[in-house]
């Protein structure tokens, strides 16, 4: 049965020089707050292109560049207060998933001065400032997704939020902004995007259209990762430049897919490896791919979906999983106490129900122990 339900309200503008050529699309208000980190927006050239475009339009702006990886909710709240104080009426996010996610939170806080810092996770948010998104990585697809993931408390717990209007109004995808990523970061972000594709494809929430994006995105990413894996690790990064556009397109397609479905259990299980062991997010998620295929294959529909998905990549489930795990290259050992803490952190995540086979706490323990003990 065909399921054609689908919404993706973000306008995607693609190609080299797309910010300069389409500067008028940045005119979402009279004053912008640019949300970014300290380095990637500047190093990639994206910040310079955006400020030049705003200058050409006569639009005022301020820069909030305090965003770090796994953005704390406190910093996003501070950005919202700055937007209010400066009179900004729209937000531009520049960077990887962290600045783009943070821009959504900033836009929510800025639209409602009465919104408390933690209210963002529980309030029925009806109003968000307009958002423009410019990715400098090929990984999260946050430029076309309405969800944002923030860290709370001690920084060891991640929590997501989304509202009806947290979809960016416009996204500018220029692969040149991703060329400053080193090899390791390029691979890690691509692995994250691939996980988005496969987790979306298997989701019970998927539709015919979301699976179309998930499949094509995975094909682009898998092919590019295979080419990069065959290169010597000391290869000049300029030789990877031919893979930048496929990776960016694939990541965007993965973002579109999870905008419909959300992600599966690789993500919450992987969060602990990132927050406690400093394993980059994409590698952390991909490390669980063999277990993800194994458990979901215990469901008849899940097995059929996995076989069809991997067939689209011209490989078997075992081959695809092995490649993903090898590319992730996660080698660590966990104690029983660490596993207990990790499960406590993520056992309530909604992602587990978003798979053909729903794992329980005992199976979470089995997965961690099998991989890391």
N, C-alpha and C positions, 0 to 999 in steps of 0.2 A: 504494500500500500504506500502510495506517495504521500508525504507530509511536506507541504510547501510553506508552512508557517515560517516567517523570517522577518527580522527587522535589523537594519544597520544604518542608523541615520547620519553617520559621519561622512562628509564629502572627502574623498581621497584625491589628492593632487600629487601626481607622480612625475619623477624624472629629474635629470640634472638641471640645476638652476631653477627649480620649481618655485622657490620662495620669491626670488627676484622677478620671475616672469608672471607671477600671480599675486603680487603684493596686495592688490585690492581685496583679496580673500582674507587678509589678516585684519581688516577693518571691522572688528566685531564690537567696537565701542569707541569711546573717546580717550580712554587711558588704560594701558595694559600693565599688569604685574607679570613680569617674566620670572618663572619659577625654574630653577636649574641648580646644578651642583657647581663646585668651584672650578672644575677642569674641563669635562667633556664638551660642554656647550661652546666653550671658547676654543679648545684645541681643534674641534671638528670644523670650525668656521660657521656653524649654525647660528650662534649668537650674533656674530657680526652681520650675517645676512639678514637676520630678523630685525636688528636695530636699524640697519640701513633701510629696510623696507618701511618700517614705522616712520623713520625720519622723512622718507619720500612722501608719505601720506599725511605728514603733519600730526601724527598721533603721539602723544606723550607716553612715557613708560618709566617704570622703576624696575630694578632687578633684585630679586630675592634669591640668593645663591647659597643658601645654607643646607640644601638637601644632600643627605648622605645615603649610602646604600641601606636598604631596609629602613625607610624613613620613619622616625619616631613621630607619634601623633602630636607630641608637644611642639615639634618644629613646624608641622603643618598648621597647627592652630596659630602659632606665631605668624606664619605667612598670611593666614586669613586676617589676622588683626592688622598686619601691615597693609594689606589690600584695602581694608576699610579706612584706615587712617590716611592713605594716599589718595583715596577717591577713585581707585581703579574700578572699572566696570567690566573688565574681561581679563582672562588669564591666558598666558602662553606658556606651555610646558615644553622644555627642551632637554633632551637627554635620553637615558635608558629608562627602564621600567620604573625606577625609584622616583626620578623627577616627574615623570608623566603621571604616576599614581598620586604623588604629592600635589600636583597641580589640581587634580580633581578634588582632593580634600580641601585645599586652599580655596577653591572656587565655591565649595559648599559653605565653609565657615564665613567667607566674605559676603555671601548673599544673605546671611541671617546673623546680625550682631548678637542676637540672644542665644545662639546655639553654643552650648557648653562644649568643652573639649571632648568629653566622652559621649556626648549626645549624638555624635556623628554615626555611632554604631547602632543606636536604638531609635532615634527620631525618624518620623516620617518626613523626609526632606523633600520639599516641594519645589524649592527654588535653588538654582546653582548659577553662578556667573558663567557666561559663554566661555568655552575653552577651545584654544587651538593647540595642536600637539605636533611636535617635530622630533621624531626619534633619531638618536645617534647610535643606536645599537639595532641589531637584527635579532630580536629575541622575544620580547614580552608581548608584542602586539597591543600594548596598552593604548596606542593611539586610536584604535578602533573598538575598544572595549569600554564598558561603563564601570567596571569594578576597579577598586584600588585596594592594595594590601599595605597596611601600616603595622609598625611594631608598637607594643604597649607594655606598661609595667617596667620590668627590668630590662626590656629590650630582647627578651628571650621568647616572647609570644607574639605571633602574628595574628592580625584580625582584619577582615575585609569589610568593606562597605560599598554600597552603590546606591544611586538614586536614579530616577527616571532621566534626569538631564545631565548625568555625568558622562554620557557619550560626548567626546569632543565634537564641536560643530564642523571642524575642518582638520585634516591631517596632511602634512607635507612630507612626502617620502622621497628623499634624495639620497641615493646610495653613497655619494661622496662623503656624507657626514659619518658613515660607518668605517671609513678607511683608516681612521686613527686607532681603531681597536687592534690590540696585538693578537697573535695567533690563538693563545689560550682563551682570551675573552671572546674572540670570534667563535670558537668551538663551543664554549659554554653557553653563550646566548643562543646559538643555533640548536643546541640540545634542548634547551628550554622550549623553544618554538616547536620543535618536533614533538615533544611531550604534549604540548597543547593540542597538536593535530590528532595524535592517536587517542588521547584521553577524551577529546571531543567526539571523535568518530565512534567510540564505544559507548558514549553516554546514552542513557535512556531518553534524554531530552533532545537528542540530535534529530535533525530533519534532513530531508533530501538535499536541501540547499547547503546546510551547514556541513554535511558530509562531503559535498562536492568541494567546498573550500578546504576542509581538513585533508582530503586526499591529495589535492593538487599542491597544497602547501607542503605536505610531507614529502611528496616526490621531489620538489625543488630543493628542499633542505637536505634530504637524504643523499641526493646526487652530489650536491656541493660538499657535504661533509665527507663523502667517499673520496672525492678528488683531493680535498685538503689532507685527509689521512694518508694518502699515498705520497705526499710531498715530504721531503726531508724537514725535520723540525727547525732547522736553521735556514730554511728557504727565505729569500727576500719576500717580505709581505706584499710587495707589488705584484707578485705572481698569484696572489690570492684575489687580486682586484676583480678578476673575471667572475668570481663567486659572490661578489658583494650584492649585485642586483637580485640574483636568485634567492639569496638568503633573506634579503629585506622583503621581497615579495612573499616568500614562504612564511616569514614571521607575521606579516600583516594578515595573510590568509588564516593562519592559526589563531590570531587575535579575533578575527571575524567569527571563526568557528566557536571559540569559547565564549564569545559574547552571547551566543545562543544557548550554550550548554553548561559552561563552567568546566572545571577540571576534575580529574579522578584522584585516586589515592596516592599516586606518586608525589603529588605536591605537598600534602601535610606531612607525610613521612620524610620527605626530603628537607622540609623547613628546618628540622632539628639539626641535620648535618651542616646546614649553612650557618645557623645561629650559634651552635656550640663548637663546631669543628672547622669553621671557615671554609667549607667546601662550596665553591661557587654554585649558585642556585640551579643552573641548568645541568651541571654535572651531577648534582645531588639528586635531582629528579630522575635523570636518565639511569642512574645506578640501580634503580628499582625495576627497570623495564622487563627483565626476565621474570621476576615475581609477578609483575602486573599481568603479563601474558599468561603465566601459569595459573594464577587464581581465576582470572576471567575465563579461561578455557574450561573451567569446571562447569560453566553454564553453557548449554547448547548454543544459544544465540550468541553469547560472547565468543565462543570458539569460531563460529561461522564469520563473525565480524572481523576477528583477528586474521583469519586466513584470507579473507577478501582484501583487507587493508594491506597485508604484507604482499599479497599477489600483485597489488597495484605498484609495489616497490620492486617487483621482480625478484622477490626473495621469500624464503620460508619464515615462519614465526621464530624458529630457533636462530636462523641466520641474522634476522633483523635485530632481535634482542641481543645477540652476542656482539654485533657491531656497536649498538648503542652503549652497552656496558663497557666495552673496550674503549670507545671514544671518551666515555665519562672518566674512566681511569681513577676510580675512588678506592683507595686502599687504607683502611683503618680498622681498629679493633674497639669494640664497645664492651663495657662491663655490664653485669646484670643491673646494677644500680642506675647506670646511664640509660639503659633501655627502659627501665621503669619510669624514669623521669620523662623521657621522650614520649612514651605512650600517654602519660598523664597530660602532657602539654597538648596533644593533638587528637585524643580519642573522641572528642566531641565535634570534630570537623564535619561539615556537611558533605565533603567530597566523597566519603566512603559510599554513600547511597547513590553516587553518580557513576555507577559501573554496573555491568551485567551481574557480577558476583560481588556481594557486599561482605567485606572481611570484618571479623570481630576482633576484640582486643587480644585474644589468644593468638589469632593469626597475625596480628601486627607484631607480636613478640616473636613468632616463628620467622617472620620475614627479616626482622632486624638480626636475630640470632644466626639465621642461615647465611646472611650476607657479611656480617661483621663480627662473628665470633669463631 
